[in-house]
């Protein structure tokens, strides 16, 4: 027989091996950093680090997915790693204005930037030059692999990083990237600009994110039909744009480049995140080496 224990003083749920930092960037912009680490001793080679954008919304999802899979790395392909969620000091899942600025690239073609977008390069500086050294110092890391996962505007930021500073992380995953931003400027950049470095990249999207979804998905993607993309633009063409970018990037760096593209049936723009994270972790943590 189950007996309910009464408590007049409810105790908050606490996740073991986690902590939270509220820190400013050098530019004075405040961030909330959510950390989680394995409950096993760190191996001699150190732990890899998974950096997650939109940490307020998805840190718990990453932590659970990572810890459950890391219990059986021989089966799941996911070994223990540190989870780092980057968010904002708010009591909500998203800071719309802050993330829109931090996660969007500067506008293309000389278009005037408004003050609400275009902060991706400064945010990337914060991740690589300020936050990463703090994480390394906190855990005594040296040259461990850093990998990056982002969704929506976060997925756009991931692809912007791949194009501009691919060496910043060892592997990347972009879920439902907002490639409609700035009239699909990043898609055009992918088509026109050779990549400076070949890095593992996974791009994923939910099958319910476009009104008329393609009937099937091929692992090897073809370059886009721009006329078709124009016809689908009112629907933001989430699937078509993601497939097109995967095709361009997969063809632009030769056979040594690993680009995976996935469409997850039955998933929409929000529900795709846990599924994409589960698929991304073995991909992100599969390779050895440092970055």
Secondary structure, DSSP 8 states (H G I E B T S, - for coil): -------SS------TTEEEEEEE-TTS-EEEEEEE--SS---TT--EEEEEESHHHHHHHHHHHHHHHHTTHHHHS---EEEEEEE-SSSSS--HHHHHHHTS---STT----TTS--HHHHHHIIIIIIHHHHHHHHT-SS--EEEEEETHHHHHHHHHHHH-GGGSSEEEEES--TTHHHHHHHHHHHHS--SS--EEEEEEEGGGSSS--S---SS-----HHHHHHHGGGTTHHHHHHHHHHHHHHHS-TT--EEEEEETT--TTTHHHHHHHHHHHHHTSS-S--
